[in-house]
Amino acid sequence: MSPEVETMYKKLEPDAQTVVDLLIARLFRARARYGRLDLKRDNREFAQEALEEVADGLAYVGMALIQGQWMKREQFDEEGEE
C-alpha cells in the first residue's frame, strides 16, 4: 500500500475501513480462483461480468428483503397495482 493510500485509509471512519477491507478480501478471493490479476493478459469481459454481478446482487437484495420480512407482502402487492 502506498503511503498516501495508507494515510487516507487511516482517516476513514471504522465502517468505511470495513468496506475497504471487504473489497481487499474479495480481491484475494478472486486471486485464489483466477490467479494473479494481469489486465493486459486477462481476456474476461469485465463490463459483462459487472452487469451480471449487479443483476445477481439486486436479485439477492430483493430476496433478502422478502425473506427478512422487511417488505410485507401486502405492501408489495399494493405497490404493484395501478
Secondary structure, DSSP 4 states (H G I P E B T S, - for coil): --HHHHHHHHHS-HHHHHHHHHHHHHHHHHHHHH-S--TTT----HHHHHHHHHHHHHHHHHHHHHHTTSS-HHHHHHHH--
